[in-house]
Amino acid sequence: MGTNIMTYTLNSGIKGTISLSTKQIQDWIESYRVGSKYVTTVGKEHFGLNPELVADFKVHNEFSEQREHVAAIQPTVASKASEQLSEAYSQYKALIQVECKCGASYIEEPAYKRNKWGCKECGDIVFLDSKMGMVDTVKGKAWYMTNRYFVER
């Protein structure tokens, strides 16, 4: 499979970029989803990333806007690989229950589990309460995110 460029932002605001295979991306998404440390080999170097310290990430691959011509040249190969990547992402979708101090309470479906989220009502940051774990919602189990009280990070 092709190589993907992953750009991530740490909670501290520092950005990083790394080149990973599709399999490595799938492994990273699983680590991010469950909150376990991710370690892999890139070339001759070892690379480790603690998902608890990652605010968000984005994967740029051969199907990203800047490389759309690849899909036009090889549509069958591109659509198959894109389909596999899409399946990999959808497998790790998460529900979050947001409870904000502004009074907003709603369910969101981000592409993956995250540690921080912006309230859609007021824009304030809500944090994942990992001690609370998952809560029952009308849409199923969801990660609980709030700023109504201090959350251990």
N, C-alpha and C positions, 0 to 999 in steps of 0.2 A: 504494500500500500504506500501511498505518497506520504510526504512529510507535511506536518502542520506546524504553524508558528502559533504558540500560545503566548498571549500578553496577559499578565496578571498584575493586580494592584494589591499591595499589602495594606493592612489596616492603618499603618503609619503613613500611607500615601505614596510610598516608594513603588515604582513600576518596574517590572522585569519582563524579559522576553526569553523564550526557549523554543527550540525546534524539537518536536516530538513526533513519533509515528502515530498512526491512527490507533493502534493497540495501546500505546502509552497514554494517549488522550483518554481512551475509554477507562484505563486503569486509574488515571488522575481523577476523572469525573466520579468514579466509584469511591475513591478515597475522600474526595471533597464531600460527597453525599453522606458518607458515614462518619466523617470527621477523623479519619486515621491518617497518620503521617505517610507521605508519599516519597518513595526513594526509587530512582531508576538510573540507568547508565545512558549517557549521551556521548557518543564517540568513545573516548577513553576516560571520561570524567564521570564521577557520580554526582547526581543532582537530587537534592531533597527539598521538600516543601511541606510546611505544616499548614493544612487547610484552615486551622483555627486562626491563622494570621493573615489569611487571604480574604480581602473584602469582596473582590470579584475577579473574573477572568473572561477572556474571549479567545476563541480559536479561529485563526485565519488559515484557511487551507486553499487548495487549488480551486475551490468553488467560491472563494471570496470575490467581491466586486473587482478588485484589481487584476484578477486572473480569469475573468469570465470567458475569454477566448478559448481556453482549454475545453470548456464544456461544449462550445460550438464545433470544435474540431473533432472531438471524440464523444459524441452524445451518449452512446450506450455505456461506455466505460464510466463516464462522469455520472450518469444517472444512477448506476449501480452503486458506485462508491458513495455518492451523495445519500442514497437511500440507506446504506449501512450506517453512515454517520448520523443521519436523522433518527434511525432506530436507536442508536447508542444514546443519543441525547434524550429522546422521549422516555426511554427506560428509566432515566434518573430524575424525571420531573418530580418536583416536590410541591406540596401544599403548605402554605404558611397562614397562620391565624394572626392577624395584626391587631393589637390593642394599643392605641395611642393615648397619651395624656390629653390630647385635644378632644377626646370622646369618640374618635373613629374606631370602629370595630368591623373588620371585614376579612375575607379569605382571598388570597392571591395564589397564582400558580406560576412561580418563576421557573426558569429553565433548570435550575438546580438549587439545592439547599445552600443558604448563605448565612453569614453571621450578622449582617446589617441590612436594613431595608429602609427606604424612604417612605414615610406616610403619604398616601395619595391625597389626603385632605389638607394637611398643613405643611408637608415637606420635612418635618422633623425626622430624625433617625430613630428607628426602633431596633432593638438588639435581640438576638436569639437567646432565649432562656433555656440553655441545655439541661439545667437541673429539672425544669418542668417537663422536658421531653416532648413527646407528641401528645396532642389533645384531640378529642373527638369533635368533629364538625359535621355539618350537614353534607359536606362533600367527601367525608372520610377523615382519616388521620392527618393531622397537620402539625408542623413545627410551630411552637408558640413564640411570638416576637412582641416585645413590649418596651415602653420607656416610662411606664407608670411607676416603676420602682427600679432600684439599682440592680443590674444583672451582672453576675460574675462572668468575666471574659477570659 
